[in-house]
Amino acid sequence: MPSHPSTRTHRPTLGVFFCTALLVLTQALAPRPAWSATDPGGNLVFILDASGSMSAKVQGQPKIQIAKTVLTDLIADLPAGTQVGLVAYGHRQKDDCQDVEELATLGPLDKKTLTAKLQALAPKGKTPITDSVRMVAEGLKTREDATTIVLVSDGEETCNGDPCALVKELKASGIKFVMHVVGFDVAEKEKAQLACIAAAGGGTYFTAKNAGELASAAKRIAAPTTDSGGRLKVTALRNGKPVGAYYQVFKSGQDLDTDKESLASNPIGDDGETIKLAPGVYDLKITNQEDAGNPAQTFSAIHVEAGKVVEKIADFSGGNLKVKALRNGRPAGAAYQVFKSAPADAEERESVAANPIGDEGETIKLLPGSYDLEITDYEDAGNPLLKFPGIVIKAGKTVQQIAEFSGGSLRVKVRKGGKPVGGWYDVFKAGSTGDEERQSVASNPIGDDGETIKLPAGTYDLDIKNMDDAANPVAHFPGIVIEAGRVVERSGEF
């Protein structure tokens, strides 16, 4: 089964900030702007200030940590299929005005990678806002659709640039973007430049004095993207009840049998899972983790529209195959293998499940169909195999199959002058002749206390070889009859 996504971490301290922000929202922030029809939908680029001043604390926490937490939570809530990019500045060198890095190029939302990039940032250097904006703009020149740029900064430009003038120039050049700015714990002088950037970018300036206000501002800026998404509800059932399964959502048209990276994936709970998705066309794969072989169902070309919910139910109704292995009426050390039934002349069979069989037996969940079962006895020499072809499995039904093995034991010793010597035994099917034609069943060294060989009931030939003598003389014991539950002893006397 494929690999699965990590869960979000909730921080109690920041939770207090968020609750406080909700209570004072109407006072702390200006009324929510009315987004026009030309506002960007699913393209977001974050520019994060990671300069040295972001190490200062607000309400006991470093500003950089608050910013990373807020953006991580915001990214976690974005719908799959959203295009997201991330740029940071001032996080690598202390006095370097060229310290601007594109951590993630604008592309399909990868929550895990973005979160890891954010969490690795450490404030160090300058505030080259102008060069940061220029870097983002370079990547937008060839885009036909508009992009939302979100700048989070706690100060003004410190590298002799004029970010406000640059944004005006970029807008005039025809690049399609809207730029919002969040001034995090800034003074009035710094606020003036940041507000100018937002106004020049056709966006809104937000003031945030603490974690709660920063979170509220970030969520309001991203609201057009979040609100433009649709929902895909997925459910997995087995005989009308929830089954352990997980989903994967892909951009439509991919080969789902290859290791393509999914846009979203997660286990499916008993009540199903609802996935946020940007409007578009998607393929869905739901994998059953309870049934043998982990069967999967795919749903192609699912159209997701803004504000609408599409529901898909994977029905894995099936039955059970219960297997046991006994030797002389008691549980045996054995293993099963289940194959999909195939014509007798088929070169290969598709294996569905294989596992050891415990003392109480094993129950194998299978989809309806015809299967071949093989049970191998690993206690007896030669590992006898029993086959049960054409077992029909029906939904809601249980079929039981017991493999009955019977056998005894052959006890062998080797002596010379009444004392143990180095020896070796070979057991063959009775009646086989010639060194090349004899069907070997078991062979091994013989210890000082002898060896006990478990054998299926039948007739065998035994050779015991004296390994201490240079000529390696052999004692032959033909036609040894092994019966269920009985022990036969043979000793090679040299």
C-alpha positions in Angstrom: 0.0 0.0 0.0 1.2 3.3 -0.8 2.8 5.8 1.6 0.4 8.2 3.7 0.3 12.1 4.6 1.1 13.4 8.1 -1.5 15.0 10.3 -1.5 18.7 11.4 0.0 19.6 14.7 -2.1 21.9 16.9 -0.4 24.2 19.3 -2.4 25.2 22.5 -0.5 28.5 23.0 -1.3 29.7 19.5 -4.9 28.5 19.9 -5.4 31.1 22.6 -4.2 33.8 20.1 -6.6 32.5 17.4 -9.6 32.6 19.8 -8.7 36.1 20.9 -8.5 37.2 17.3 -12.0 35.9 16.5 -13.5 38.0 19.4 -11.8 41.2 18.3 -11.9 40.6 14.5 -14.3 43.5 13.7 -12.2 45.9 15.7 -8.7 44.7 14.8 -9.1 44.6 11.0 -10.8 46.6 8.4 -14.0 45.2 6.8 -13.4 42.4 4.4 -12.8 43.8 0.9 -15.2 43.0 -1.8 -13.3 40.7 -4.2 -14.0 41.4 -7.9 -14.6 38.9 -10.6 -11.0 39.6 -11.8 -9.4 38.5 -8.6 -7.1 35.5 -8.8 -8.5 32.1 -8.1 -6.1 29.2 -7.5 -2.6 30.8 -7.8 -0.9 31.9 -4.6 2.7 33.0 -4.0 3.9 33.8 -0.4 6.8 36.1 0.2 8.0 35.7 3.8 10.2 38.1 5.7 12.9 36.0 7.4 15.2 38.9 8.2 17.0 39.3 11.5 14.2 41.4 13.0 11.8 38.5 12.8 13.7 36.9 15.7 12.1 39.5 18.0 9.3 38.3 20.2 5.6 39.1 20.2 3.6 37.9 23.3 6.5 35.6 24.2 7.1 34.0 20.8 9.5 34.8 18.0 7.7 36.5 15.2 9.2 34.1 12.7 7.8 31.1 14.5 4.3 32.8 14.6 4.5 33.5 10.9 5.6 29.9 10.1 2.8 28.5 12.1 0.2 30.7 10.6 1.3 30.0 7.0 1.6 26.3 7.7 -2.0 26.2 9.0 -3.2 28.2 6.0 -1.4 25.9 3.5 -3.0 22.9 5.2 -6.5 24.4 4.5 -5.9 25.1 0.9 -7.7 22.9 -1.6 -5.7 20.3 -3.5 -5.0 21.5 -7.1 -4.2 25.0 -5.9 -1.0 26.5 -7.5 1.3 27.7 -4.7 4.8 29.2 -4.6 7.0 30.4 -1.8 9.8 33.0 -1.6 11.8 34.0 1.5 14.5 36.6 2.1 17.1 37.3 4.8 17.3 33.7 6.1 20.8 32.7 4.9 23.3 35.5 5.3 23.5 38.3 7.9 24.4 41.3 5.7 23.6 40.1 2.2 21.1 42.1 0.1 21.1 39.3 -2.5 19.7 36.8 0.1 16.5 36.0 -1.7 15.5 32.4 -2.4 12.6 30.8 -4.3 11.9 27.9 -2.0 9.0 26.6 -4.1 8.3 27.5 -7.7 4.6 28.3 -8.4 3.1 24.9 -9.1 0.8 22.2 -7.8 0.2 22.4 -4.0 2.6 20.2 -2.1 1.7 20.7 1.5 4.5 18.4 2.9 7.3 20.1 1.0 6.0 23.7 1.7 5.7 23.0 5.4 9.2 21.6 5.6 10.6 24.6 3.8 8.8 27.0 6.1 9.9 25.3 9.2 13.5 25.3 8.2 13.7 29.1 8.0 15.8 30.9 10.6 16.0 34.8 10.6 19.4 36.3 10.0 19.8 39.2 7.6 18.5 42.1 5.6 15.1 43.0 4.1 15.4 43.0 0.3 11.7 43.3 -0.5 12.3 44.8 -4.0 14.4 41.9 -5.3 11.9 39.4 -3.8 9.0 41.0 -5.7 11.1 41.1 -8.8 11.9 37.3 -8.5 8.3 36.5 -8.2 7.3 38.7 -11.1 9.8 36.9 -13.4 7.9 33.7 -12.9 4.5 35.3 -13.7 5.4 36.9 -17.0 4.2 34.0 -19.1 1.1 33.2 -17.1 -2.3 33.9 -18.6 -4.2 33.6 -15.4 -3.8 36.0 -12.4 -1.9 35.3 -9.2 -2.3 36.4 -5.6 0.9 37.5 -4.0 1.0 37.7 -0.2 3.9 39.6 1.4 4.3 39.1 5.2 6.9 41.5 6.6 7.8 43.2 9.9 9.7 46.1 8.3 10.5 48.2 5.3 13.1 47.7 2.5 16.7 47.8 3.9 18.6 47.3 0.6 18.1 50.6 -1.2 15.3 49.4 -3.4 11.9 50.9 -4.0 9.4 48.1 -3.9 6.4 50.4 -4.3 7.7 51.8 -7.5 8.6 48.3 -8.8 5.1 47.0 -8.2 3.6 50.0 -10.1 6.0 49.2 -13.0 5.1 45.5 -13.0 1.3 46.3 -13.0 1.8 48.7 -15.9 3.7 46.0 -17.8 0.6 43.8 -18.0 1.6 41.0 -15.6 -1.5 39.7 -14.0 -1.3 39.7 -10.2 -2.9 41.2 -7.1 -0.5 41.9 -4.2 -1.6 42.0 -0.6 0.7 42.9 2.3 0.5 42.1 6.0 2.6 44.4 8.2 3.4 42.2 11.2 4.2 44.3 14.3 5.4 47.3 12.3 5.8 51.0 13.2 4.0 53.9 11.4 7.0 54.7 9.2 7.4 51.1 8.0 3.6 50.8 7.6 3.6 53.6 5.0 5.9 51.8 2.6 4.1 48.4 3.0 0.7 50.0 2.5 2.1 51.7 -0.7 3.1 48.3 -2.0 -0.4 46.9 -1.5 -2.1 49.8 -3.1 0.2 49.7 -6.1 -0.5 46.0 -6.4 -4.3 46.4 -6.4 -4.5 44.6 -3.1 -5.1 45.4 0.5 -2.8 46.3 3.4 -3.5 44.5 6.7 -2.0 45.4 10.1 -1.3 42.5 12.4 0.0 43.0 16.0 -0.1 39.5 17.2 -0.6 35.8 16.2 -4.3 36.0 16.0 -4.4 39.1 13.8 -1.8 37.6 11.5 -3.8 34.5 11.1 -7.0 36.4 10.5 -5.3 38.6 7.8 -3.7 35.6 6.1 -7.0 33.7 6.0 -8.9 36.7 4.6 -6.3 37.2 1.9 -6.5 33.5 0.9 -10.3 33.4 1.1 -10.9 33.9 -2.6 -8.8 30.8 -3.4 -10.3 28.8 -0.6 -13.9 29.8 -1.4 -13.4 29.1 -5.1 -12.9 25.4 -4.4 -15.2 22.5 -4.6 -15.6 19.3 -2.5 -15.1 15.6 -3.3 -16.6 13.3 -0.8 -15.3 9.7 -0.8 -16.6 6.7 1.1 -15.4 3.0 1.1 -17.8 0.2 2.0 -17.7 -3.6 2.3 -21.0 -5.3 2.5 -22.6 -2.1 3.4 -20.3 -1.2 6.2 -17.2 1.0 6.4 -14.0 -0.7 5.3 -10.4 0.3 6.0 -9.3 2.1 2.9 -7.4 5.2 1.7 -7.9 7.6 -1.3 -5.6 9.2 -3.8 -6.5 12.2 -6.0 -4.7 12.8 -9.2 -4.8 15.3 -12.0 -7.0 13.7 -14.6 -5.4 11.7 -17.4 -2.5 10.1 -15.4 -1.7 6.4 -15.5 -2.8 5.4 -12.0 -1.0 2.1 -12.2 2.4 3.9 -12.1 4.0 5.8 -9.2 2.5 9.1 -10.1 2.5 11.7 -7.3 -1.0 12.4 -6.0 -2.5 15.8 -5.3 -4.1 14.5 -2.1 -4.2 11.2 -0.2 -5.4 10.1 3.2 -7.1 7.2 5.1 -10.9 7.2 4.8 -12.8 7.3 8.1 -16.0 5.5 8.9 -18.0 8.6 7.9 -16.1 9.1 4.7 -13.7 11.9 3.9 -14.4 15.3 2.2 -11.5 16.6 0.1 -11.1 20.3 -0.8 -10.2 20.7 -4.4 -9.6 23.6 -6.8 -12.1 23.6 -9.7 -10.9 21.1 -12.3 -11.0 17.5 -13.6 -9.5 14.7 -11.4 -9.0 11.0 -11.2 -9.7 9.2 -7.9 -8.2 5.9 -6.7 -9.6 4.2 -3.6 -7.6 1.2 -2.2 -9.1 -1.4 0.2 -6.6 -2.1 2.9 -8.5 -4.9 4.5 -9.1 -7.4 1.7 -6.3 -9.7 0.4 -4.4 -8.1 -2.5 -5.5 -4.6 -1.5 -8.0 -4.3 -4.4 -8.6 -0.8 -5.7 -11.3 1.1 -7.6 -10.7 4.1 -9.8 -13.0 6.9 -10.8 -11.9 8.9 -13.9 -12.6 12.4 -15.1 -14.4 13.7 -12.0 -15.5 17.3 -12.6 -15.2 19.4 -9.5 -16.9 22.8 -9.6 -16.7 25.8 -7.2 -19.1 25.5 -4.3 -20.4 22.1 -5.3 -19.9 18.6 -3.7 -19.3 15.5 -5.8 -19.7 12.1 -4.0 -18.0 8.8 -4.9 -18.6 5.5 -3.1 -16.3 2.5 -3.6 -18.1 -0.7 -2.9 -15.8 -3.6 -2.0 -18.5 -6.1 -1.0 -16.9 -9.5 -0.6 -16.7 -12.8 1.4 -14.3 -14.7 3.5 -12.1 -17.7 3.1 -11.2 -19.4 6.4 -8.2 -21.8 6.3 -6.7 -24.2 8.7 -3.8 -26.7 8.6 -3.7 -29.8 10.7 -1.1 -32.6 11.1 -2.5 -35.7 12.7 -5.4 -33.6 13.9 -3.4 -30.9 15.5 -2.4 -27.4 14.2 0.5 -27.7 11.8 3.2 -25.2 10.9 2.0 -24.2 7.5 1.3 -21.3 5.1 -1.4 -20.5 2.5 -1.3 -18.9 -0.9 -4.4 -17.8 -2.7 -4.5 -17.3 -6.5 -7.1 -16.0 -8.8 -8.5 -19.0 -10.7 -7.0 -19.3 -14.2 -7.2 -21.8 -17.1 -5.1 -25.0 -16.7 -2.9 -24.0 -19.6 -2.2 -20.5 -18.2 1.5 -19.7 -17.8 1.1 -17.6 -14.7 -1.5 -17.2 -12.0 -2.1 -13.9 -10.1 -1.3 -14.3 -6.4 -3.8 -12.5 -4.2 -2.6 -13.4 -0.7 0.0 -15.4 1.1 0.8 -15.8 4.8 1.6 -18.3 7.6 -1.4 -20.0 9.2 -1.7 -19.7 13.0 -3.0 -22.3 15.4 -6.6 -20.9 15.2 -6.5 -20.7 11.4 -6.6 -17.5 9.2 -9.5 -15.6 7.7 -8.8 -14.1 4.3 -11.1 -11.3 3.0 -11.6 -11.6 -0.7 -13.7 -10.0 -3.4 -16.4 -12.2 -5.0 -14.9 -14.6 -7.6 -13.2 -17.9 -8.1 -9.9 -18.7 -6.4 -7.3 -21.5 -6.1 -5.9 -22.2 -2.6 -2.6 -23.9 -1.9 -1.5 -24.9 1.7 2.1 -26.0 2.3 3.1 -28.0 5.4 6.4 -26.6 6.6 6.9 -29.2 9.5 7.4 -32.2 7.3 10.4 -32.8 5.1 9.7 -32.1 1.5 7.1 -29.5 2.4 4.0 -31.4 1.2 1.4 -29.3 -0.6 -2.3 -29.6 -0.8 -4.3 -27.8 -3.5 -7.9 -26.7 -3.5 -8.9 -25.3 -6.9 -12.0 -23.4 -7.9 -13.2 -22.0 -4.5 -16.1 -19.7 -5.1 -16.3 -16.6 -2.9 -19.6 -14.8 -2.6 -20.4 -11.5 -0.9 -21.3 -11.8 2.8 -20.4 -15.6 2.8 -17.6 -17.5 4.5 -16.0 -20.6 3.0 -13.9 -22.9 5.2 -11.1 -25.1 4.0 -9.0 -27.4 6.2 -5.8 -29.0 5.0 -5.3 -32.4 6.6 -1.7 -33.5 6.7 -0.6 -36.8 8.4 2.9 -38.0 9.2 5.3 -39.6 11.5 9.0 -39.3 12.4 12.2 -41.1 11.5 14.9 -41.1 14.2 18.4 -41.6 12.8 21.8 -42.1 14.5 25.3 -43.0 13.4 27.8 -45.0 15.5 31.2 -46.6 15.2 32.2 -49.0 17.9 29.2 -47.9 19.9 30.2 -44.2 19.9 28.8 -41.3 17.9 30.8 -40.3 14.8 30.3 -37.6 12.2 27.5 -38.7 9.9 25.1 -37.6 7.2 21.6 -38.9 6.3 19.7 -38.8 3.0 16.0 -39.7 2.8 14.6 -40.7 -0.6 11.2 -41.7 -1.9 11.1 -45.5 -1.8 11.8 -47.3 -5.1 13.8 -44.5 -6.8 17.1 -45.8 -8.2 20.2 -44.2 -9.7 22.0 -41.2 -8.2 20.4 -38.8 -10.6 16.9 -40.3 -10.5 16.4 -40.8 -6.8 13.9 -38.3 -5.4 15.6 -36.7 -2.3 13.2 -35.7 0.5 15.6 -34.6 3.2 19.4 -34.6 3.9 21.4 -33.1 6.8 24.4 -33.8 9.1 23.7 -36.1 12.1 24.6 -34.8 15.5 25.9 -36.8 18.4 22.4 -37.3 19.8 21.0 -38.2 16.5 18.4 -36.4 14.3 14.6 -36.6 14.1 13.0 -36.1 10.7 9.3 -35.4 10.3 7.9 -37.1 7.2 4.5 -37.4 5.6 3.1 -40.9 5.9 4.6 -43.1 3.2 7.5 -45.4 2.3 11.1 -44.1 2.2 14.7 -45.3 1.6 17.4 -44.1 4.0 21.1 -43.8 3.5 23.4 -43.1 6.5 27.0 -42.1 5.7 30.0 -42.3 8.0 31.8 -39.0 7.4 34.7 -39.7 9.8 36.1 -42.6 7.7 38.1 -41.6 4.6 36.0 -44.0 2.4 32.7 -42.5 3.7 31.0 -45.9 3.9 27.2 -45.9 3.6 24.5 -48.0 5.4 21.3 -48.5 3.3 17.9 -48.9 4.8 15.3 -49.4 2.1 11.5 -49.5 2.4 11.0 -47.7 5.7 7.3 -47.3 6.3 6.3 -44.1 8.1 2.8 -44.0 9.7 0.9 -41.1 11.2 1.9 -40.4 14.8 4.6 -43.1 14.8 8.4 -42.9 15.3 10.7 -45.3 13.5 14.4 -45.5 14.5 17.3 -46.5 12.4 21.0 -46.5 13.4 24.0 -46.7 11.1 26.5 -49.0 12.8 30.1 -48.9 11.4 
